[in-house]
Amino acid sequence: MGPQTTTMALSYQNIRDERTWRATTGLGSKKFFELVEHFKTTYEDFLGETIEQRHEGAKDAATFATYADLLFFLLYSIKTGSTYDVVAFSFGMDRANAFRNQAFGMSILRMTLAQTGNLPKRDYESVDEFKQDMEQHES
């Protein structure tokens, strides 16, 4: 009999301070949980069912049981710029699931950000338009 293995996965529930929130998600805890509520609404509006309902008929155990889990996975993978290999390892899944979860979740996140008016602008008609937009977002 070989050694026992355990699957370790990152979780927002282990974050203890605001610095770590920002380092792992780019957001403070308050903003993260506000975004979770918008993400939940978009998810349910788009799919017509809750995350729990979607996973009831699934053959395999759900990778992410909550909206906060899925959103943390997305924001962490974006913020850290990790490869699918690293993200998969960090969240206890295989590379293919990391890719599928990110692709699916990103579509929901883009819709959420568009609905809340927070989707970054990607196309500009001129350098001046770009500069004006950047001036609005300077802190």
KAGIQUI-V277647 format. One record per helix or strand of 2 or more residues. SS is the DSSP state (h for helix, s for strand). FROM is the first residue (numbers start at 1). LEN is the number of residues. Records with the same first field share a line. If there is no record, write none. Layout:
BEGIN
SS = FROM-LEN + FROM-LEN
END
This chain:
BEGIN
h = 12-3 + 18-8 + 29-19 + 51-6 + 67-14 + 84-7 + 95-21 + 127-11
END
